[in-house]
Amino acid sequence: MGFEPVATDEEPFTCSLDDNGFVIEGLYINRPDEWYVGLFGHIGTESVINDLGLTEIYVEGSKLVGGLVGWNRGTIIHYR
């Protein structure tokens, strides 16, 4: 199964995160029967993620799947 996404549809990520260019390497998520799959499962409307990167990742899910975010309603700036 690998990494469990940071937030869910029921409890979306609602904060701001500035990672100053940090890159996460080797993220592995294998949840083929789940929705809202990514480093963050669901980002709420008031959230901002800035200057974060991902490299050499594997992410699998059912619906609403992405490397950084499964479902984004917030703001993403300078994604690498």
C-alpha positions as CSV (number, residue, x, y, z in Angstrom):
1,M,0.0,0.0,0.0
2,G,2.9,2.4,0.6
3,F,2.4,5.9,1.8
4,E,-1.0,7.0,3.2
5,P,-2.1,10.4,1.7
6,V,-1.8,13.4,4.0
7,A,-5.5,14.4,3.8
8,T,-8.8,12.9,2.8
9,D,-12.1,14.0,1.2
10,E,-13.6,14.1,4.7
11,E,-10.7,16.1,6.2
12,P,-8.9,18.0,3.4
13,F,-5.6,19.8,3.9
14,T,-6.4,23.3,4.9
15,C,-3.0,24.9,5.7
16,S,-0.3,26.7,3.8
17,L,3.0,24.9,3.1
18,D,6.2,26.5,1.8
19,D,8.9,23.9,1.2
20,N,11.6,26.2,-0.1
21,G,12.5,23.9,-3.0
22,F,12.4,20.6,-1.1
23,V,12.1,17.6,-3.5
24,I,10.6,14.3,-2.3
25,E,12.2,11.3,-4.0
26,G,10.8,7.8,-4.4
27,L,7.2,8.4,-3.2
28,Y,5.3,5.0,-3.5
29,I,1.5,4.8,-3.2
30,N,-0.4,1.7,-4.3
31,R,-4.1,2.0,-3.4
32,P,-5.9,0.8,-6.5
33,D,-9.3,0.7,-4.8
34,E,-9.2,4.2,-3.2
35,W,-10.2,7.7,-4.3
36,Y,-8.3,10.9,-3.5
37,V,-4.8,9.4,-3.8
38,G,-1.5,11.4,-3.9
39,L,1.0,12.9,-1.5
40,F,-2.1,15.0,-0.5
41,G,-5.4,13.3,-1.1
42,H,-7.5,16.5,-1.0
43,I,-6.4,20.1,-0.8
44,G,-9.1,22.5,0.4
45,T,-9.9,25.9,-1.1
46,E,-8.0,28.0,1.5
47,S,-4.7,26.0,1.1
48,V,-1.5,27.0,-0.6
49,I,1.4,24.7,-1.4
50,N,4.5,26.5,-2.6
51,D,7.9,25.3,-4.0
52,L,7.7,21.6,-3.5
53,G,8.8,18.9,-5.9
54,L,8.5,15.1,-6.5
55,T,10.8,12.8,-8.4
56,E,10.9,9.1,-9.2
57,I,7.4,8.4,-7.9
58,Y,4.8,5.7,-8.3
59,V,1.2,6.5,-7.5
60,E,-1.8,4.3,-8.2
61,G,-5.4,4.8,-7.2
62,S,-9.0,4.4,-8.4
63,K,-10.2,8.0,-9.1
64,L,-9.0,11.5,-8.3
65,V,-5.3,10.5,-8.4
66,G,-2.2,12.6,-8.9
67,G,1.4,12.6,-7.7
68,L,1.2,15.8,-5.6
69,V,-2.6,16.0,-5.2
70,G,-5.5,13.7,-5.9
71,W,-8.1,16.5,-5.7
72,N,-7.0,20.2,-5.7
73,R,-9.3,23.1,-4.8
74,G,-6.5,25.2,-3.4
75,T,-3.4,26.9,-4.9
76,I,-0.2,25.3,-6.0
77,I,2.8,27.6,-6.8
78,H,6.2,26.6,-8.2
79,Y,5.6,22.8,-8.3
80,R,8.8,21.0,-9.5
